[in-house]
C-alpha cells in the first residue's frame, strides 16, 4: 500500500510541476506544449519498434489484402548477436498503423499548438525556452528508450506481447492525451485562457499515470467483471510444430498460372475498387456528354490504371500467401514457407483427406483443385493442386500397410 501511495504521489507531483511552472514560475507555455506533443510522437515511435519484435501471434480477426497475407506467417529476421528477431507477421501491421496514427499526431499538434497561438505569439520560444524544449525532448527520448530496453527487451516482455498490444502503448496516448490537448487548444482559440491547453494535456497524461499505478486493480476488475477491457486477457501463443515426417515424403507446390489468375480475381473483387471505378465511369459519361473528350479519355486511363494496380496487389497477395509454400507430404502434411524459411503448420493425414475440395475460377480454368482444411481455429487453404499430386493421394498413405490413421496434427 505504501509503495502504491509513493507511486501515486510521484505521478501527481510530476504532472503538477508543468502547471505550477507556467502559472507561477514564468515557464514558456509554447515550449511545454511542444514537449508534450513530441512526447506523444516519441512514444508512438517506440511503440512501433516494440511491435516489430512482439513474439505472440497477431490478434487481427479480418483478412485484408497484403496485411492478411502474412498475419499468420511464422518466422522473422534475426538480429545478429541477440535473441531478438523482427517478426514478419508484424511488419505490415506496423507499416499501416504508424502512418495512420502519425497523421492523427500531426492533427493533434496543429489543433493544440495552433489553437493556443495567442499564447505562443505572446510568449515566443527564446533561447532559454528553446534550451528547455531541447532538454525536455532529450529527457523524454532517453526515458522512453531506457524503459523499452529494460522492461520490454531485457526483461523479456516482448515474448508475451502481440503487435497490437505493443502498439497500444503509443496509440492510446495519442488518442486520449492528444484529443485532450486538441480540445484545450481549441478552447484557447475560442477565448479561454491559454493555460487551458497545458491543463488539458496534463489532465490527459495524469489519467494514464494514475491508471498505471492502479493497473493491478483494473486487471482484477476485468477478470471478475463481464466487461472486457482487454487487460486480463493474454494473446495466444504459437502452437509448436513437429516437422519430422515418416518417409516416404513427397513435396508439392501450387501451380503458378492459376495462382496468378486467382490473384487478379482477388484484387479486382474488392468492393471499393469497383465503387471508385463506377464513379469514374459515370464521370466519363458526363464528360462525353459535355463534349470534353480529352477529359473522358484521361478519366478512363485513371480507371484502367486503378484496375491494373488492384490486380497487381491481388497477385502480390497470393504470391506472398502461397507462392513460396511447399507442402511436405508423408502420412501427415507440413506446410513450409521457403521464403521465410519456417514451417507454418502441420495437419494430420486424416484431417487432410476429410478437407473440403474447392474449385475456384482459376482452378476450373487450369484443371487444378484447392483443399481447405480447418486447423487451429482457422481455415488453411492449400491452393491449385494438380491432379495426381502427392497431397491428393495422402488419404491412401494414411491407411497404407497398417490401416492406422495418420498422426494427429501437432
RACORZI-V835134 format. One record per residue. N is the residue number from 1. SS is DSSP state (A for helix, B for strand, O for the rest). PHI is phi in radians with two decimals (* if undefined). D_FIRST is the distance of its C-alpha to the first C-alpha in Angstrom with 1 decimal. Layout:
{{N/SS/PHI/D_FIRST} {N/SS/PHI/D_FIRST}}
This chain:
{{1/O/*/0.0} {2/A/-1.13/3.8} {3/A/-1.15/5.4} {4/A/-1.12/5.1} {5/A/-1.12/6.3} {6/A/-1.13/8.7} {7/A/-1.09/9.9} {8/A/-1.15/10.5} {9/A/-1.11/12.3} {10/A/-1.11/14.3} {11/A/-1.09/15.3} {12/A/-1.14/16.5} {13/A/-1.14/18.2} {14/A/-1.07/19.9} {15/A/-1.41/21.3} {16/A/-1.42/22.3} {17/A/-1.00/24.4} {18/A/-1.06/27.3} {19/A/-1.13/27.7} {20/A/-1.10/28.0} {21/A/-1.09/30.3} {22/A/-1.23/32.6} {23/A/-1.35/32.8} {24/A/-2.14/33.1} {25/O/-1.97/33.8} {26/O/1.09/36.5} {27/O/-1.28/34.9} {28/O/-1.32/36.9} {29/A/-1.13/35.8} {30/A/-1.07/38.0} {31/A/-1.12/36.3} {32/A/-1.18/32.8} {33/A/-1.09/33.9} {34/A/-1.15/35.5} {35/A/-1.09/32.4} {36/A/-1.06/30.3} {37/A/-1.16/33.1} {38/A/-1.14/33.7} {39/A/-1.07/30.0} {40/A/-1.10/30.4} {41/A/-1.15/33.5} {42/A/-1.13/32.1} {43/A/-1.08/29.2} {44/A/-1.15/31.8} {45/A/-1.13/33.9} {46/A/-1.21/31.1} {47/A/-1.12/30.2} {48/A/-1.12/33.9} {49/A/-1.08/33.9} {50/A/-1.10/31.1} {51/A/-1.09/32.9} {52/A/-1.10/36.0} {53/A/-1.78/34.4} {54/O/-1.06/32.3} {55/O/-1.64/33.5} {56/O/-1.38/33.0} {57/O/-1.10/35.9} {58/O/-1.08/36.2} {59/O/-1.71/34.9} {60/O/-1.18/37.8} {61/O/-1.74/39.8} {62/O/-1.51/42.9} {63/O/-2.41/45.7} {64/O/-1.30/47.0} {65/O/-1.05/49.8} {66/O/1.17/48.9} {67/A/-1.09/45.1} {68/A/-1.18/45.6} {69/A/-1.16/48.0} {70/A/-2.12/45.4} {71/O/-1.18/42.1} {72/O/-1.92/42.8} {73/O/-1.41/44.3} {74/O/-1.59/42.9} {75/O/1.95/43.3} {76/B/-2.88/42.5} {77/B/-1.80/43.6} {78/B/-1.22/42.3} {79/O/-1.63/41.2} {80/O/-0.98/43.2} {81/O/1.43/41.4} {82/O/-2.34/38.1} {83/O/-1.65/37.0} {84/O/-1.49/36.4} {85/B/-2.61/38.8} {86/B/-1.37/39.2} {87/B/-1.34/39.4} {88/A/-1.02/42.6} {89/A/-1.12/41.1} {90/A/-1.52/38.5} {91/A/-1.05/41.1} {92/A/-1.14/42.7} {93/A/-1.12/39.4} {94/A/-1.15/38.2} {95/A/-1.13/41.7} {96/A/-1.46/41.6} {97/A/-1.25/38.1} {98/A/-1.10/38.2} {99/A/-1.15/41.3} {100/A/-1.08/40.4} {101/A/-1.43/37.0} {102/A/-1.12/38.6} {103/A/-1.10/40.9} {104/A/-1.09/38.1} {105/A/-1.11/36.5} {106/A/-1.11/39.9} {107/A/-1.06/40.2} {108/A/-1.03/36.9} {109/A/-1.08/38.1} {110/A/-1.13/41.4} {111/A/-1.28/40.0} {112/A/-1.30/37.2} {113/A/-1.36/39.1} {114/A/-1.14/42.5} {115/A/-1.20/41.4} {116/O/-1.69/40.3} {117/A/-1.11/43.6} {118/A/-1.11/44.4} {119/A/-1.19/41.5} {120/A/-1.21/42.3} {121/A/-1.17/46.0} {122/A/-1.50/45.4} {123/O/-2.35/42.9} {124/O/-1.08/44.3} {125/O/-1.40/42.5} {126/O/-1.42/44.3} {127/A/-1.09/44.0} {128/A/-1.18/40.9} {129/A/-1.17/39.2} {130/A/-1.12/40.4} {131/A/-1.14/38.9} {132/A/-1.05/35.5} {133/A/-1.10/35.8} {134/A/-1.12/36.8} {135/A/-1.14/34.1} {136/A/-1.11/31.5} {137/A/-1.13/32.9} {138/A/-1.06/33.0} {139/A/-1.11/29.4} {140/A/-1.11/28.4} {141/A/-1.10/30.8} {142/A/-1.12/29.6} {143/A/-1.11/25.9} {144/A/-1.16/26.6} {145/A/-1.14/28.9} {146/A/-1.13/26.6} {147/A/-1.09/23.8} {148/A/-1.15/26.6} {149/A/-1.13/28.0} {150/A/-1.41/25.0} {151/A/-1.36/22.7} {152/A/-1.64/25.6} {153/A/-1.59/28.5} {154/A/-1.17/27.5} {155/O/-1.45/24.5} {156/O/1.37/26.9} {157/A/-1.13/25.1} {158/A/-1.12/28.6} {159/A/-1.23/29.7} {160/A/-1.91/27.4} {161/O/-1.96/28.2} {162/O/-1.72/31.1} {163/A/-1.10/32.9} {164/A/-1.16/31.8} {165/A/-1.13/28.0} {166/A/-1.15/28.5} {167/A/-1.21/30.5} {168/A/-1.04/27.9} {169/A/-1.13/25.7} {170/A/-1.83/28.6} {171/A/-1.35/30.2} {172/A/-1.07/27.5} {173/A/-1.06/26.9} {174/A/-1.09/30.7} {175/A/-1.25/30.9} {176/A/-1.42/28.1} {177/A/-1.12/27.8} {178/A/-1.08/31.5} {179/A/-1.15/32.5} {180/A/-1.11/30.5} {181/A/-1.11/32.4} {182/A/-1.10/35.7} {183/A/-1.10/35.3} {184/A/-1.09/34.5} {185/A/-1.13/37.5} {186/A/-1.19/39.8} {187/A/-1.14/38.6} {188/A/-1.11/39.5} {189/A/-1.18/42.8} {190/O/-1.44/43.4} {191/O/2.03/43.3} {192/O/-1.27/39.7} {193/O/-0.99/38.4} {194/O/-1.02/37.9} {195/A/-1.16/34.4} {196/A/-1.05/33.5} {197/A/-1.11/33.7} {198/A/-1.25/31.0} {199/A/-1.13/28.8} {200/A/-1.14/29.2} {201/A/-1.10/28.3} {202/A/-1.12/25.2} {203/A/-1.10/24.1} {204/A/-1.13/24.7} {205/A/-1.20/22.8} {206/A/-1.07/19.8} {207/A/-1.02/19.7} {208/A/-1.19/19.5} {209/A/-1.13/16.9} {210/A/-1.16/14.5} {211/A/-1.09/15.5} {212/A/-1.18/14.7} {213/A/-1.11/11.1} {214/O/-1.79/10.9} {215/A/-1.06/13.6} {216/A/-1.09/12.3} {217/A/-1.23/12.3} {218/A/-1.14/15.6} {219/A/-1.12/16.9} {220/A/-1.09/16.2} {221/A/-1.10/17.9} {222/A/-1.13/20.7} {223/A/-1.21/21.2} {224/A/-1.71/21.7} {225/O/-1.81/23.5} {226/O/-1.36/27.1} {227/O/-1.34/26.5} {228/O/-1.54/26.5} {229/O/-1.53/24.3} {230/O/1.39/25.0} {231/O/-1.56/21.4} {232/O/-1.51/21.6} {233/O/-1.32/25.1} {234/O/-2.13/26.4} {235/O/-1.12/29.8} {236/O/-1.13/32.6} {237/O/-1.81/33.7} {238/O/-1.17/37.3} {239/O/-1.34/39.4} {240/O/-1.03/41.1} {241/O/-2.10/44.9} {242/O/-1.57/47.5} {243/O/-1.61/50.3} {244/O/-1.25/52.9} {245/O/-2.17/55.8} {246/O/-1.27/58.7} {247/O/-1.22/62.0} {248/O/-1.36/64.0} {249/O/-2.13/61.7} {250/B/-1.84/63.0} {251/B/-2.11/61.6} {252/B/-2.19/61.8} {253/O/-2.28/61.0} {254/O/-1.14/61.3} {255/O/-1.18/64.6} {256/A/-1.32/64.4} {257/A/-1.07/66.6} {258/A/-1.11/64.9} {259/A/-1.13/61.6} {260/A/-1.19/62.8} {261/A/-1.05/64.4} {262/A/-1.08/61.2} {263/A/-1.12/59.2} {264/A/-1.08/61.7} {265/A/-1.09/61.4} {266/A/-1.13/57.6} {267/A/-1.14/57.5} {268/A/-1.46/60.0} {269/O/-1.57/58.4} {270/O/-1.22/55.5} {271/A/-1.04/55.8} {272/A/-1.08/54.9} {273/A/-1.09/57.7} {274/A/-1.28/60.3} {275/A/-1.13/59.0} {276/A/-1.15/59.4} {277/A/-1.11/62.7} {278/A/-1.12/63.9} {279/A/-1.10/63.1} {280/A/-1.14/64.9} {281/A/-1.12/67.9} {282/A/-1.10/68.1} {283/A/-1.11/68.0} {284/A/-1.02/70.8} {285/A/-1.07/72.9} {286/A/-1.12/72.4} {287/A/-1.16/73.4} {288/A/-1.11/76.5} {289/A/-1.11/77.5} {290/O/-1.54/77.2} {291/O/1.53/79.3} {292/O/-1.61/76.5} {293/A/-1.17/77.4} {294/A/-1.07/75.7} {295/A/-1.11/72.4} {296/A/-1.16/72.7} {297/A/-1.12/73.4} {298/A/-1.09/70.4} {299/A/-1.10/68.1} {300/A/-1.09/69.6} {301/A/-1.13/68.8} {302/A/-1.12/65.2} {303/A/-1.09/64.9} {304/A/-1.09/66.6} {305/A/-1.12/64.2} {306/A/-1.06/61.2} {307/A/-1.16/62.6} {308/A/-1.13/63.2} {309/A/-1.09/59.7} {310/A/-1.06/58.3} {311/A/-1.11/60.5} {312/A/-1.12/59.5} {313/A/-1.12/55.8} {314/A/-1.10/56.5} {315/A/-1.12/58.5} {316/A/-1.06/55.8} {317/A/-1.02/53.2} {318/A/-1.19/55.4} {319/A/-1.15/56.2} {320/A/-1.15/52.5} {321/A/-1.18/51.8} {322/A/-2.19/54.9} {323/A/-1.06/57.2} {324/O/-1.73/55.8} {325/B/-1.35/55.0} {326/B/-2.25/56.9} {327/B/-1.80/56.9} {328/B/-1.63/57.5} {329/B/-2.03/59.0} {330/O/-2.11/59.7} {331/O/-1.31/59.0} {332/O/-1.94/55.7} {333/B/-2.27/55.1} {334/B/-2.08/52.7} {335/B/-1.56/52.2} {336/B/-2.08/52.1} {337/B/-1.61/51.6} {338/O/-1.26/53.9} {339/O/-1.21/52.5} {340/O/-1.67/49.0} {341/O/1.15/50.1} {342/B/-2.49/47.8} {343/B/-1.20/48.4} {344/B/-1.78/47.0} {345/B/-2.88/47.4} {346/B/-2.44/49.4} {347/B/-2.19/51.0} {348/O/-1.25/53.1} {349/A/-1.03/56.8} {350/A/-1.13/56.8} {351/A/-1.06/54.3} {352/A/-1.14/56.5} {353/A/-1.19/59.7} {354/O/-1.61/58.1} {355/O/-1.16/56.8} {356/B/-1.32/58.3} {357/B/-1.62/61.3} {358/B/-2.18/61.3} {359/O/-2.21/63.8} {360/O/-1.38/62.8} {361/A/-1.01/65.5} {362/A/-1.11/65.4} {363/A/-1.11/65.9} {364/A/-1.15/68.9} {365/A/-1.23/70.5} {366/A/-1.90/70.1} {367/O/1.24/70.4} {368/B/-1.93/66.9} {369/B/-2.53/64.2} {370/B/-1.98/60.4} {371/B/-1.83/58.4} {372/B/-2.02/55.1} {373/B/-2.13/52.7} {374/B/-1.47/49.5} {375/B/-2.66/47.0} {376/O/0.99/43.2} {377/O/1.38/42.8} {378/B/-2.57/45.1} {379/B/-1.55/48.9} {380/B/-1.75/50.3} {381/B/-1.75/53.6} {382/B/-1.98/56.2} {383/B/-1.59/58.7} {384/B/0.97/62.4} {385/B/-1.54/63.6} {386/B/-1.38/67.3} {387/O/-1.01/69.4} {388/O/1.41/69.7} {389/O/-1.21/66.5} {390/O/-1.08/64.8} {391/O/-1.19/61.9} {392/O/-1.14/64.3} {393/O/-1.63/65.7} {394/A/-1.12/62.3} {395/A/-1.14/62.7} {396/A/-1.24/65.8} {397/A/-1.11/64.1} {398/A/-1.09/61.4} {399/A/-1.81/64.1} {400/O/-1.16/66.5} {401/O/1.19/67.9} {402/O/-1.64/65.3} {403/O/1.28/64.8} {404/O/-1.55/61.1} {405/O/-1.21/58.6} {406/O/-1.17/56.8} {407/O/-1.05/53.5} {408/O/-1.19/50.5} {409/O/-1.10/48.6} {410/O/-1.81/45.9}}
